[in-house]
Structures are given as structure tokens and as C-alpha cells.
């Protein structure tokens, strides 16, 4: 698929460039001017107070990417719901963390689908299991969700087998029928998963996503929706298709699947963020890029990445904040085991002092508790 402005030749041309060269291509004359209005301060998605994004819903309390998880996130005062999007064989966008669903559904208990188990190469990695693109939506709707990390969240296994896999439309319907605890519209923050891979099999995610957003009244520069991706090319394509808020995700290590020569660490530099601002409005930062951990697992000194993002005209959100000891920095862990909760509220408050504009959390209630002072709640 190509967009109305056909950005694919540009994407291909810059895909292998290092950040310095990319900046030269995308920022003529070395200026920070952003194409298409993206990356400008005050663009949609920029709010005066930190936002809380329900990461896969309230996935610390319910199996991720289920309507029950999203509903609980709204009850816990999340501002946005985050559905990861993959495609079925018949082009329906559904909410799953990965297109491989062996670990998040009961598909292995369905003998009628035993022959669908296969091995594929996804973004250069060999993956064995069952894949959404090998099922029609009607088939996928017969499956039920299961907890992805039962060893860390055993309480969530009580809900295994109860909830179906939601479509993007169902998530939109829920958001539009709801309000935040402040009486504002509930936003959606969809992530396109493995977009280059889905392009390669003829199930591009961009056009169906844009069509769905437009059909549901999400207009240009509408701060009820932010679209994110770990890849670069599909965000550039979306930049030509829509003016809704776009966010470039950056991981703690590695590089985008469609630009393997440019590490995420380079994209998080001042020059890299200026390049991101030519096609996006925000950056989703792996939290270790914001405050690295020391050798003992405790937090070190904050980096300049949030300030540099703001200087480039980008909003900065960080991921993922989770309450369990196994995920927390050493300074915020409790005396319990890996699955016990530590002091997530204190961790989030520490990160907010860097100037972050929002946080992704599996426990939205605790993230809201951390930011509510700055939001005038209570």
C-alpha cells in the first residue's frame, strides 16, 4: 500500500541512513522545521498535565487487551486506552500484543486449529505458534484470552477463558461511550504492530486504521487519538494520510525493524529527535532512556532526553510502569517476592520530575495516584 503522497520511495531511500544523514535529508538547512505540521509545540496530544495511558488496559489486574481490561482502566481514571493492533486474514484490526497468540489465548485447546500452528520469521526472528493473520475474524472470535505472564500475575488467571479478543471498533465504541474521571473524552492510543511484516503479506495496517478513525469521527489534530509505532516508515506514511497525533516509540535497545542500521539510542539523541519531529508529534520512550539503571538495579541520574524531545517540539511519554517487584528499580521494590508489589507511585513521581508528559502503566490507578497532585484531583 502507498499513501496519497506516495512516501514509500523516500522511506526506502532513508531506511538505512544513520541519524546524522537522516537529519540532513529531512531537515534542510539544519533547521528544526517539521513536515506536515507534526512535531510542533501545542499540536494535538500535548496537554498541560501528565496523562496516564492504560497499558493494554489495566493489564496488571485483568488479562491484557480485553474489554474487561480496558473498562477497568477507565474506572481507574486512565486518560487513554492502548490497544496493540494486528490483522486477521480478512483484514479486521484486533487488539493483541503480538500476532502470535499462543501465549495470550486458549487456541492450543482448540483441536480444530491444531494445523494452524506454524513457524514464521517476524522482523528477522523465527517465531512458532498461531498467528492472527491465519484466522478469519469469525474464527478468532471463538477464542478466549488468557493471562500472558501468569507467574507474575497469578490472580489474573482467574479470568482465563472469560473474555473474547476485541476488535479496534469495539475499543473505539467503549472509549466513545465513556468519560475520564475528569469528565473528558477517553482517548485511544493504538500501536501498529509489525507494520512492515503485515505490508509484506498484503495486510497493511495503515489504511484500515485511518479509515476506521475517520469513520468514527476522529478528525485531524484530534487529541482523543494518538497512533504509535516502533517502526519509522509506517509513521511517515501515516503522516501523509492523516494529521492525527503520531508518536515514535523507542526501545531500550535494538533498532526499528525497517531501519536496522539506526539504533533507538541514536534516535533518542538531540539530532535523532529532531529527525523524528519531521513526521511525528511525540516520542514514546523506554523508561531506561529517561533514567538509566545503575549496576545494582537502582535508578541513576536522568538523561536529557525529555528536554531534548521538548526542544524538538515533541511530547514525551515513557513506558512501561508496573507495580511488581520484578519490573521495579531496586530502590522501589518491597521485601516480597518478584510478583509482590513495590512502590510504583514513588517510581512514577520520580520519573515525572524529568518533565514527562505522560506514562504508560499496567496499573493505571497507581499511576493516577502519582500524578493526581499535578492534575488538581483530590
N, C-alpha and C positions, 0 to 999 in steps of 0.2 A: 504494500500500500504506500502511496505517496500522498503528501498533503497538497492543499490547493496551491502552495507556493513551491512545491517540489524541492524540499530541503535535502533529499537523500544524497545528491551529488556533493553538497557541502559536508554532510555528515561523513561520507566516505573519505572525503579529502582530508578532513581534520582528525579522523579517528585515531590515527597513530601518532599525532603530534604531541610533543611534550608541552607542558603548560606554557612555558615562555613563548614557544612558537604559536600556540593556540591563541594566546593573548594578542600577539601581533596580527593574526588573521582576523580575530573577532573584534579587536579594539583599535581601529585605525587611528594612527597618530598618538597612540598610547593613552587615549582618553578613556574615561570610565562610562561613556555613554552606552546605554543598554538598548538593544534592538527590541522593537515591538512594544516598548513601554515596560518591559519586565526589568526587574532589578531596581526600580526607582523607589525611594523612600515614600511611604504612605500608600503604596499600591495595596490592592486587596490582600487580606491575610495579615496585615500589620495592625495590631491593636495596642491600646495604651497600657494594657496589663498582661502578664503572662497567661497563656492559655494552657489548658490541660487536655491532652488528647488521650482518649481511652484506647490504649494499645490493643488492637484486636478485640475491642470492647473492654470489659472488666475481666480480663483473662486470668487474673490472679484468683478469681472466685468462681468462674464458670468456664467450661471448655471454650477455647478461643474461636472467634469467627462464627458465633451462633447468635441468633436474635436474642436469646436469653442473656448472653454476654453483653451485647450492645445495649439492651434495655437496662441492665444493671448499671452500666457506665453512665447512662443518662440519669438514673436515680442518684448516682453518686456525684452528680454535678459536673461531669465532663463537658467540655465545650464542643469537642469534635469526636466523631467515631472514626476509627481507622479500619477499613476493610482492605485486605490484600486481594488483588483481583487476578484471576486466571480464567481461561476459557474452556468451555465444553466443546465437544465435537461439532455441535450445531451452533456455535458462536454465542452462547449465553455466558455473560460475565458473572462469575460466582466468587464468593469470599472464602478463600483458603490461603494459608500461609505459603504453601507450595503447590505446584501442580501434581506432585506426588502425594497421594492421600492415604497411603498405608498406615501412617502413624497418627492420623487425625480422624479417621473414620473406621467403621466396622466392616469395611469392604472385604477383608480376609474371611469374614464369617458368611459371605455370600457365595455359595458354590457356583452360582450362575455366572459369576465374574472371575472365576479362577483362571481362565485362559487369557484374561486381560493383563495378568502380571507379566512384566517385561523389563528389559534394561534399555535405558536411553542415555544419550550424552546431552546434558543440560549445562550450558555455559562452560563447556570443557570438562565437566565432571561426569563420571559414569554413575547413574542412579538406577536402582532396581526397585520396582514396586508397581503401583497402579496410578494412572495419570488421568487427570480430568479431561484432557483432550481426546481420550479414547472412550469417553462416555457421552451419550446424549444427556441433556438436562433431565429428561424423564427418567433415565436410568440412574443418574446421580441422585435424584430426589428420593430414591428408595434407600439410600444410605443414611446412617446417623453418625453424629460427631462423637469423638472420644477425646479425652484429655491427652495432650501431646507429651507432657512431662509428668507422668503420674508419680514418679519417685520424689519429685519436688512438691507436687500439689496433689497429694492423695485424696484430699477432701473433694476435689473436683471430679474424681472418678465416680462419685455417687450420681453424677448426671450423665454418665456414658450411656449412649443409646437412646437418649430422650429428644435430641434436637436435630433437625434437618440442616442441610447446607444451604445457607441463604444466598439468594441472587443479589446482585447490586441493586436491582429495583426494590427488593424488599428492604434493604438497608436504607435506601433513599426514602421509601414510604414511612419507615419508622422515624427517621430524622425529621421529616417534614410534618409529622403528626405530633411532634414533641417540642418541648421548650427546655432550655437550660434552667438551672436553679436561679439564674438572674433574669429569667423571662425572655431570653434571647433565642433566636432560632438555633437548633442543634446543627452544627456543621458536619460535613463528611470530609475525610482526608484519605482518599483512596490511593493505594500504591499499585502501580503496574508491575507485575512480577514477570521476570524473564521476557521482556518485550521482544528482544532480538530473536530469541528462540521461537516465540509464537509467530513472529513475522515469517520465520523460515519454514513453518508448516502451514502457512496460509490462514492463520487465525490471528491477525493483527489485533492488538488491544486498543489502539488509539482511536480509530474512527468509531467503533461501537461505544467507547466511553464518552467521547464528545457528543455523539448523537443522543445518548442517554441523558447526559447533563442538560443538553438543550431542551430535550423533550420534557424534562422535569422542571423547567423554569430557572435553571442556574444560568444567569446571564454573565456577560463579560464583566470582569472585575467584581465578581460577587464573592464577598468574604465568607459565604457559607460553604465554600468548597475550595480545597487545596489538593492538587494532584502531585504525587511524588514518585520518584524512581531512582534506583541505583545506577541506571544507565544514563547516557548523555543523549544519544541520537533520538530516542523517542521523546525526550523533553523538548529538544529542538523542533521536532516535528509537531508536537503539541503546541509549541509557541506559535507556529504558523496556522494552526487550526482553531485556536481559542485564546481568549485573554483571561481565562480564569487563572487563579494563582497557581504557580508551579514551584516545586521545591526539589532541589538536587540532594539526594541522600549521599552521605559519605560514610564509609565503613571505617572501622579501626585499623584495618589492614587490607591489602589487596588493591584491586583496581576495577573499574567498570568492565563488565563483560564485553562491551562493544568498544572499549578503549583500553586494552590491557597494558599499553605502554605508559599510561599516566596513572600512577598510584593515587589513591584517595588522599594520602598525606600531602601530595603536591596540590591537589585540588583545594585543600584547606589552607593553603598559603595565601598571602595577600594577593599575589598575581593570579593564583588559581580561582579565588573567589571573585575577582573582577571578571574573569572569563565566564564563570557561572552566571554572573549578573547580566550577561548579554542575552540569555534565553530563559532565565528563571527569576523568581521573586524572593526565594528563600532557600535556606540550606538546612537539611536535617543531619545533625552532627552526631556521630557516635560519641557518647559522653566522654570516652577516654581522650578524644581530641580536644575536649574543653578543659578537663582537669585530668592529667595522666595519673596513673597509679605508680607508687614507688615500689621498690623490690619487695617490701614487706606487705604489699597489698593495700596500704593506706593511700589516701589522696595526697598528691604532690601539689605543686603550685599551678594555678590556672595559666593557660596559654593566652595568646592574643586573638584567638580565632573568632571569638564573638565580636570583639571590637572591630576586627578586620572585616567581618561579614557586614556589620552595620555601616562601616565606611564604604563598602561596595554597594550599599543600598539594599542589602538582603536582610530579611528577618531570619533569626537563628533559633531553631528548635533542637532539642537534644533527646536522644533515645539510648537505652530504654531503662526506666526506673522501676525496679522490682524490689519487693519488701523482703524476700527470702535471703537468709544469710549467704547462701551460695552465690548470689549475684551482687551483694553489697561490698563496698570497700571495707577493709578490715576495721577502720575506725568507727563504723556504724553497725557492726554485727553484734547480736546478742550472744549470750552464753549457751544458747541451744544448738541443736544440730543444723545441718545445711538447709533443711526445709523450714526451720523456725524463722519467724520474722524478727528483723532487727529494726533500726531506727531510720526508716525510709524518709520520714518527714524531715529529719535533720539533714540527710543527704541532699534532698531536693532543695532545701533552703540554702545549702552551701553552693549548689550549682546556680541557683537563681541570682546569687550575688555577682556572678560574672556578667549579668545583663541579658541572660537568655530571654527570648520572647515566648517560650513555651516548652513543655516537656511531654514526652510520651510516657505513659505509665500503665502497668498491668493492674495497679491498684489505684484507680482514679480518686477514690475517697481520700487516700493518704496524700496524694499529690495536691489535691484541692486544699487539704488542711495546711499544707506547706505554703501555699501561695495566698490563702484567703486574706491575710492581713493586707497584702498589697492590692487586693481586689475590693476591699471595703466590706467584706462579708463578716457577719457576726458582731 
